[in-house]
Amino acid sequence: RSLVKKGMAEQTAFCKATAELGDISALADEISLKRKQEVCEEMFMNVRRYMTTGRVALFVLGGAVFCFGLILVALTWFNTGIVAATLGSGLVFCGAGAVFLTYFGLTQETASRYPMSRKRALLYALDVSIFAFGAFSFSIVLFSAREYAVLNEYLDGASEKLLSTAWPGAAVATLIPFVLPSIALFVFLFLTEKDRSKPWLLEMKKRAVAREAEMLKNPVQFGLISGAIWIAAVALFIVLTISVGLRYSWLSFVGAIVLELLLQAKFFTAANK
């Protein structure tokens, strides 16, 4: 239009503009290719940019604390051979490292997910600490009494009976104030968790569900064939077990898994035609 306004003929202006712009289709293809590269980098390759130097250092610190706890556990076991002492030596450092990694892992943004809120991540970290303390306490109580008795060589008949009945009950009792509440808290957090997936991942999930629904648009046919495969596999397993034994009969289930995968591949291929 600017060339026409300057007095140039419309056909001449079009030819000149086209020559100056070059091949428009090639330019469009180049822009499209660049956009595809950006999407691929966003989805798969550009994850490290979310990790600042300080956060990387915190992750390394948490991992180092956890590994130090494992080393301390190994050293205590090799030096004493006492289970209770071994577990007690790793309680603080392994537990602290796990809590540390849980919090910073959940609050870390990635290429596919947004970070969890700090308050909710703290609840998860608290849950991990309570569960770890309860699990360690259960194990320590369970092993400590018997090992103490053995080390002091006074495990007579009465003591043996007491340790075999009352002490395991005391160990189980330690699960009530720690492990059970931690499991309940985890279930609550898990069931009330919001999807933190980024838009491209949500779109990918949506397409996967659509493909699955299309693949199984005839679920009756798929279910009948799949059921027939597994009924035949069970029957073949029984026959082979009676005739040749378990040495070869388990292969019937391997064959059923192979046929099931081939069946799914067939339905998937048909759905994408």
ROSE-835061 format. One record per atom (N, C-alpha, C): x, y, z. Coordinates in steps of 0.05 Angstrom, whole numbers, padded with zeros to 5 digits, always signed. Example, Ala and Ser with C-alpha at 12.3 -4.5 7.8 and 13.67 -1.06 7.14 Angstrom:
BEGIN
+00264-00114+00156
+00246-00090+00156
+00264-00066+00156
+00257-00045+00142
+00273-00021+00143
+00258+00001+00157
//
This chain:
BEGIN
+00016-00024+00000
+00000+00000+00000
+00017+00025+00000
+00039+00025+00015
+00056+00049+00016
+00068+00054-00012
+00075+00033-00027
+00086+00037-00053
+00065+00047-00073
+00040+00038-00070
+00019+00047-00087
+00013+00076-00082
+00013+00084-00056
+00008+00112-00048
+00030+00130-00060
+00054+00119-00064
+00075+00136-00076
+00072+00138-00106
+00052+00126-00118
+00047+00128-00146
+00055+00105-00163
+00065+00083-00150
+00073+00059-00165
+00048+00043-00172
+00049+00030-00195
+00027+00013-00204
+00024-00011-00184
-00001-00020-00182
-00006-00041-00162
+00009-00067-00167
+00010-00075-00193
+00024-00100-00200
+00054-00097-00195
+00065-00073-00203
+00094-00068-00199
+00100-00067-00169
+00083-00054-00153
+00087-00053-00124
+00087-00081-00112
+00069-00098-00121
+00067-00125-00110
+00093-00141-00116
+00102-00139-00141
+00127-00153-00149
+00151-00143-00133
+00152-00117-00129
+00175-00106-00114
+00174-00115-00084
+00150-00114-00072
+00148-00122-00044
+00154-00152-00041
+00145-00168-00060
+00151-00197-00059
+00181-00202-00061
+00194-00187-00079
+00223-00190-00082
+00238-00182-00057
+00229-00161-00044
+00242-00152-00020
+00238-00171+00003
+00214-00183+00005
+00208-00202+00027
+00221-00229+00023
+00225-00236-00002
+00236-00262-00008
+00214-00283-00008
+00222-00308-00004
+00202-00331-00005
+00187-00331+00022
+00161-00323+00021
+00145-00322+00045
+00141-00349+00057
+00138-00370+00041
+00134-00397+00052
+00158-00406+00067
+00182-00400+00056
+00207-00407+00070
+00209-00393+00096
+00201-00367+00097
+00201-00352+00122
+00182-00364+00142
+00158-00371+00133
+00138-00384+00151
+00149-00410+00162
+00162-00426+00144
+00173-00452+00154
+00195-00447+00174
+00211-00427+00170
+00232-00421+00189
+00221-00413+00216
+00200-00396+00216
+00187-00387+00241
+00175-00411+00255
+00162-00429+00240
+00149-00453+00251
+00170-00471+00264
+00193-00475+00250
+00214-00492+00260
+00226-00480+00286
+00229-00454+00287
+00240-00441+00311
+00221-00445+00334
+00194-00443+00329
+00175-00447+00350
+00175-00475+00360
+00178-00495+00342
+00179-00523+00350
+00204-00527+00368
+00226-00515+00361
+00250-00518+00377
+00246-00506+00405
+00233-00483+00406
+00228-00471+00432
+00210-00489+00449
+00189-00501+00437
+00171-00518+00452
+00186-00543+00462
+00203-00555+00445
+00219-00578+00453
+00238-00571+00476
+00251-00548+00475
+00269-00540+00496
+00253-00536+00522
+00230-00524+00520
+00213-00519+00544
+00204-00545+00556
+00198-00565+00539
+00187-00590+00549
+00208-00609+00560
+00231-00610+00546
+00249-00632+00552
+00278-00624+00559
+00288-00602+00549
+00316-00596+00551
+00324-00574+00570
+00306-00556+00576
+00314-00532+00590
+00304-00533+00619
+00313-00554+00634
+00304-00557+00662
+00322-00543+00681
+00348-00543+00676
+00368-00533+00695
+00365-00503+00700
+00352-00488+00682
+00349-00459+00686
+00332-00452+00709
+00315-00472+00719
+00299-00466+00742
+00315-00469+00768
+00339-00480+00767
+00355-00485+00791
+00375-00463+00794
+00371-00446+00814
+00391-00426+00820
+00415-00438+00834
+00437-00424+00835
+00461-00434+00848
+00457-00440+00877
+00442-00422+00891
+00437-00426+00920
+00420-00451+00924
+00400-00456+00907
+00383-00479+00911
+00398-00505+00905
+00416-00504+00885
+00433-00528+00880
+00450-00534+00904
+00461-00513+00916
+00478-00517+00940
+00462-00529+00963
+00436-00521+00966
+00419-00532+00987
+00413-00561+00982
+00408-00568+00957
+00403-00596+00950
+00428-00613+00956
+00451-00603+00949
+00476-00617+00954
+00480-00621+00984
+00474-00600+01000
+00477-00601+01029
+00458-00622+01041
+00433-00622+01032
+00414-00642+01042
+00422-00670+01035
+00432-00674+01011
+00441-00701+01003
+00466-00709+01019
+00483-00690+01024
+00507-00696+01040
+00500-00704+01069
+00481-00690+01080
+00472-00697+01108
+00460-00725+01108
+00444-00732+01088
+00432-00758+01087
+00453-00780+01083
+00472-00775+01065
+00493-00795+01061
+00511-00798+01085
+00516-00776+01100
+00531-00778+01124
+00517-00796+01144
+00490-00794+01145
+00475-00811+01163
+00478-00841+01155
+00478-00847+01129
+00482-00874+01120
+00510-00884+01127
+00530-00867+01124
+00557-00876+01130
+00559-00881+01160
+00547-00864+01176
+00547-00868+01205
+00533-00894+01213
+00512-00900+01200
+00498-00926+01205
+00516-00949+01199
+00530-00948+01176
+00548-00970+01168
+00571-00973+01188
+00582-00950+01196
+00605-00952+01215
+00596-00963+01242
+00573-00955+01251
+00563-00965+01277
+00557-00995+01275
+00546-01004+01253
+00540-01033+01250
+00565-01049+01249
+00585-01041+01234
+00610-01056+01232
+00626-01056+01258
+00623-01035+01274
+00639-01033+01299
+00625-01046+01322
+00598-01047+01322
+00583-01058+01345
+00567-01082+01338
+00555-01083+01315
+00538-01105+01308
+00511-01104+01322
+00505-01081+01335
+00480-01078+01350
+00460-01063+01333
+00437-01076+01328
+00417-01063+01310
+00406-01037+01322
+00399-01037+01348
+00388-01014+01360
+00407-00990+01359
+00432-00995+01365
+00452-00973+01364
+00456-00963+01336
+00455-00982+01317
+00459-00975+01289
+00436-00957+01279
+00412-00964+01285
+00389-00948+01277
+00389-00921+01291
+00396-00921+01316
+00396-00896+01331
+00417-00876+01321
+00440-00887+01311
+00461-00869+01300
+00452-00855+01275
+00434-00867+01259
+00426-00855+01234
+00401-00839+01236
+00388-00839+01259
+00362-00826+01261
+00363-00796+01255
+00381-00782+01267
+00382-00753+01265
+00390-00744+01237
+00412-00755+01226
+00423-00745+01201
+00406-00755+01177
+00399-00781+01177
+00382-00791+01155
+00355-00777+01155
+00343-00773+01179
+00317-00760+01180
+00319-00731+01172
+00339-00717+01181
+00342-00689+01173
+00347-00686+01144
+00364-00703+01132
+00369-00702+01103
+00344-00707+01087
+00328-00727+01096
+00303-00733+01081
+00283-00710+01082
+00281-00697+01106
+00263-00674+01109
+00273-00651+01091
+00298-00646+01092
+00310-00625+01076
+00304-00629+01046
+00310-00653+01036
+00306-00659+01007
+00276-00658+01000
+00259-00666+01018
+00230-00666+01013
+00220-00637+01009
+00228-00619+01027
+00218-00592+01025
+00229-00578+01000
+00255-00579+00995
+00266-00565+00972
+00258-00579+00946
+00253-00605+00946
+00244-00618+00922
+00216-00610+00914
+00199-00607+00934
+00171-00600+00928
+00168-00570+00920
+00185-00554+00931
+00184-00525+00924
+00201-00517+00900
+00211-00537+00886
+00228-00532+00862
+00211-00532+00837
+00211-00511+00822
+00198-00510+00796
+00214-00526+00776
+00200-00541+00758
+00213-00555+00737
+00200-00547+00710
+00210-00559+00689
+00199-00553+00663
+00170-00563+00660
+00162-00582+00676
+00135-00593+00673
+00116-00586+00695
+00127-00577+00719
+00109-00572+00741
+00116-00546+00755
+00096-00532+00765
+00100-00509+00782
+00108-00517+00810
+00121-00500+00825
+00129-00507+00852
+00105-00509+00871
+00107-00526+00891
+00086-00527+00912
+00089-00504+00931
+00067-00495+00943
+00069-00473+00962
+00086-00481+00986
+00099-00462+00997
+00117-00468+01019
+00103-00479+01044
+00079-00470+01049
+00064-00480+01072
+00058-00509+01069
+00049-00517+01045
+00042-00545+01040
+00067-00562+01040
+00089-00552+01028
+00114-00567+01028
+00124-00571+01056
+00121-00551+01074
+00128-00555+01102
+00112-00577+01115
+00087-00579+01108
+00070-00600+01120
+00080-00628+01111
+00088-00630+01085
+00099-00655+01075
+00125-00661+01090
+00142-00641+01093
+00168-00645+01107
+00163-00654+01136
+00143-00641+01149
+00137-00649+01177
+00126-00677+01177
+00111-00685+01158
+00100-00712+01156
+00123-00732+01153
+00142-00726+01136
+00165-00744+01133
+00181-00747+01159
+00184-00725+01173
+00200-00726+01198
+00185-00743+01219
+00159-00740+01221
+00143-00756+01241
+00144-00785+01234
+00141-00791+01208
+00142-00820+01200
+00169-00832+01204
+00190-00817+01197
+00217-00827+01201
+00223-00832+01231
+00215-00813+01248
+00219-00817+01277
+00204-00841+01287
+00179-00844+01278
+00163-00867+01287
+00175-00894+01278
+00184-00895+01252
+00195-00920+01242
+00221-00927+01256
+00239-00907+01261
+00264-00912+01275
+00258-00920+01304
+00239-00907+01316
+00232-00914+01344
+00222-00942+01346
+00205-00950+01328
+00194-00977+01328
+00217-00998+01326
+00235-00993+01308
+00257-01012+01304
+00275-01013+01328
+00281-00989+01339
+00299-00988+01362
+00287-01003+01386
+00262-00997+01392
+00249-01011+01414
+00247-01041+01410
+00242-01049+01385
+00238-01077+01379
+00264-01093+01384
+00287-01081+01377
+00312-01096+01379
+00328-01090+01405
+00323-01067+01418
+00340-01059+01440
+00338-01078+01464
+00314-01086+01472
+00312-01102+01497
+00326-01129+01494
+00321-01143+01472
+00333-01169+01468
+00364-01167+01466
+00373-01147+01452
+00402-01144+01449
+00415-01137+01476
+00401-01120+01492
+00412-01114+01519
+00413-01139+01536
+00392-01155+01534
+00391-01179+01550
+00413-01199+01542
+00417-01202+01516
+00438-01220+01507
+00465-01210+01514
+00470-01184+01512
+00496-01173+01519
+00502-01177+01548
+00482-01175+01565
+00486-01178+01594
+00482-01207+01604
+00476-01225+01586
+00476-01254+01591
+00457-01261+01615
+00433-01249+01615
+00414-01257+01636
+00387-01265+01624
+00387-01275+01599
+00363-01282+01586
+00354-01310+01595
+00341-01312+01618
+00330-01337+01627
+00303-01343+01614
+00290-01363+01623
+00264-01371+01612
+00243-01350+01615
+00241-01338+01639
+00221-01317+01644
+00226-01292+01627
+00251-01285+01625
+00258-01261+01609
+00253-01266+01580
+00258-01291+01571
+00253-01298+01543
+00224-01295+01536
+00207-01305+01555
+00178-01303+01550
+00168-01274+01550
+00179-01258+01568
+00172-01230+01570
+00179-01215+01544
+00204-01220+01535
+00213-01207+01511
+00199-01216+01486
+00190-01241+01486
+00176-01251+01462
+00147-01243+01460
+00135-01233+01482
+00107-01226+01483
+00102-01196+01488
+00113-01187+01510
+00107-01159+01518
+00123-01139+01502
+00148-01145+01496
+00165-01124+01484
+00156-01118+01455
+00150-01139+01438
+00140-01132+01411
+00115-01115+01413
+00097-01119+01433
+00074-01102+01436
+00081-01074+01442
+00102-01070+01459
+00110-01043+01465
+00122-01029+01440
+00136-01045+01423
+00147-01033+01399
+00124-01025+01380
+00104-01042+01377
+00081-01035+01360
+00067-01011+01371
+00066-01008+01397
+00052-00985+01409
+00065-00958+01401
+00091-00959+01395
+00104-00934+01387
+00095-00924+01360
+00081-00942+01344
+00071-00934+01318
+00047-00916+01321
+00032-00918+01343
+00007-00904+01346
+00011-00873+01346
+00029-00862+01363
+00031-00833+01364
+00047-00821+01341
+00060-00837+01325
+00078-00825+01304
+00070-00835+01276
+00072-00861+01271
+00068-00871+01244
+00039-00868+01234
+00020-00875+01251
-00008-00872+01242
-00016-00844+01236
-00010-00824+01253
-00016-00796+01246
-00002-00787+01220
+00023-00796+01217
+00037-00787+01193
+00024-00799+01168
+00015-00824+01169
+00001-00836+01146
-00025-00821+01140
-00040-00815+01162
-00065-00800+01158
-00060-00773+01146
-00039-00759+01155
-00033-00732+01144
-00025-00735+01115
-00009-00755+01108
-00001-00759+01080
-00025-00764+01062
-00043-00781+01071
-00068-00787+01055
-00084-00761+01051
-00086-00745+01072
-00101-00720+01070
-00088-00701+01049
-00061-00698+01052
-00047-00680+01033
-00048-00690+01005
-00046-00717+01002
-00047-00728+00975
-00074-00725+00962
-00095-00729+00977
-00122-00727+00965
-00131-00699+00960
-00119-00679+00974
-00126-00651+00970
-00106-00637+00953
-00087-00652+00941
-00066-00639+00925
-00077-00630+00898
-00070-00605+00891
-00078-00594+00865
-00058-00601+00844
-00067-00603+00819
-00049-00610+00797
-00031-00586+00791
-00005-00590+00793
+00014-00569+00789
+00027-00570+00761
+00015-00586+00743
+00026-00589+00716
+00023-00564+00700
+00043-00559+00684
+00043-00535+00667
+00025-00540+00642
+00016-00519+00628
-00003-00522+00607
+00004-00542+00586
+00029-00543+00578
+00037-00562+00557
+00034-00591+00566
+00039-00596+00592
+00036-00623+00603
+00007-00630+00606
-00010-00611+00614
-00039-00616+00615
-00050-00623+00587
-00040-00609+00567
-00049-00614+00540
-00040-00642+00531
-00015-00650+00538
-00005-00676+00532
-00022-00698+00545
-00029-00694+00571
-00046-00713+00585
-00073-00715+00572
-00084-00692+00564
-00110-00692+00551
-00110-00708+00525
-00088-00704+00510
-00086-00720+00485
-00082-00749+00490
-00067-00756+00511
-00063-00784+00518
-00089-00797+00525
-00105-00783+00541
-00131-00794+00549
-00149-00798+00525
-00148-00778+00507
-00165-00780+00483
-00156-00804+00465
-00130-00808+00463
-00120-00831+00447
-00129-00857+00460
-00127-00858+00487
-00134-00882+00502
-00164-00888+00498
-00180-00867+00500
-00209-00870+00496
-00215-00879+00468
-00201-00868+00448
-00205-00876+00421
-00197-00905+00416
-00175-00912+00429
-00164-00940+00426
-00184-00960+00437
-00197-00952+00459
-00216-00970+00472
-00245-00962+00467
-00250-00951+00443
-00278-00943+00438
-00297-00966+00436
-00285-00990+00433
-00301-01014+00434
-00291-01031+00457
-00297-01023+00482
-00286-01037+00506
-00295-01066+00508
-00319-01072+00498
-00330-01099+00501
-00312-01118+00485
-00306-01111+00460
-00290-01128+00444
-00262-01131+00456
-00250-01109+00465
-00224-01110+00477
-00224-01127+00502
-00245-01123+00519
-00246-01139+00544
-00250-01168+00539
-00266-01175+00519
-00270-01204+00513
-00245-01217+00504
-00230-01204+00486
-00205-01215+00476
-00185-01217+00499
-00182-01196+00515
-00163-01196+00537
-00170-01217+00557
-00196-01220+00564
-00204-01241+00582
-00198-01268+00572
-00203-01273+00546
-00197-01299+00534
-00167-01306+00536
-00151-01285+00532
-00122-01290+00533
-00114-01300+00561
-00124-01286+00582
-00116-01293+00609
-00128-01319+00619
-00153-01325+00610
-00164-01351+00617
-00148-01374+00604
-00140-01370+00579
-00124-01390+00566
-00097-01393+00580
-00086-01370+00589
-00059-01371+00603
-00061-01386+00629
-00083-01382+00644
-00086-01396+00670
-00090-01426+00665
-00107-01433+00645
-00111-01461+00638
-00085-01475+00629
-00070-01460+00612
-00044-01472+00603
-00025-01475+00627
-00025-01456+00645
-00008-01457+00669
-00014-01482+00685
-00040-01487+00689
-00048-01511+00705
-00040-01537+00691
-00045-01538+00665
-00038-01562+00650
-00008-01567+00650
+00008-01546+00645
+00037-01549+00645
+00048-01556+00673
+00035-01544+00694
+00044-01550+00721
+00041-01580+00727
+00018-01591+00719
+00012-01619+00724
+00031-01637+00707
+00035-01629+00682
+00050-01647+00664
+00080-01644+00666
+00090-01620+00667
+00120-01616+00667
+00130-01602+00692
+00112-01591+00709
+00121-01577+00733
+00124-01547+00729
+00131-01534+00751
+00133-01504+00750
+00157-01494+00734
+00175-01511+00727
+00199-01503+00713
+00192-01488+00687
+00171-01497+00673
+00164-01485+00647
+00136-01473+00647
+00119-01480+00667
+00091-01471+00665
+00088-01441+00668
+00107-01428+00682
+00105-01399+00686
+00107-01383+00660
+00118-01397+00639
+00121-01383+00613
+00094-01376+00601
+00073-01390+00610
+00046-01384+00599
+00038-01355+00606
+00046-01345+00629
+00039-01318+00636
+00056-01298+00620
+00081-01305+00614
+00097-01288+00597
+00084-01285+00569
+00075-01308+00559
+00061-01307+00533
+00036-01290+00534
+00021-01292+00556
-00003-01276+00559
+00003-01246+00559
+00024-01239+00573
+00032-01210+00573
+00040-01201+00545
+00054-01218+00530
+00062-01210+00503
+00037-01207+00485
+00018-01225+00487
-00007-01223+00472
-00023-01199+00480
-00024-01193+00506
-00038-01169+00515
-00026-01143+00503
+00000-01142+00503
+00014-01118+00491
+00008-01116+00461
+00009-01139+00447
+00003-01139+00418
-00026-01131+00413
-00044-01139+00431
-00072-01131+00428
-00076-01101+00431
-00062-01090+00452
-00064-01061+00456
-00052-01046+00432
-00030-01057+00421
-00017-01044+00398
-00036-01044+00374
-00050-01066+00370
-00069-01068+00348
-00092-01048+00351
-00103-01046+00375
-00125-01027+00379
-00115-00998+00376
-00090-00993+00386
-00079-00966+00384
-00074-00959+00355
-00064-00977+00339
-00059-00972+00311
-00085-00966+00296
-00106-00982+00303
-00132-00978+00290
-00144-00951+00297
-00139-00943+00322
-00150-00917+00331
-00137-00894+00318
-00112-00897+00309
-00097-00874+00298
-00097-00874+00268
-00112-00892+00255
-00114-00891+00226
-00133-00869+00217
//
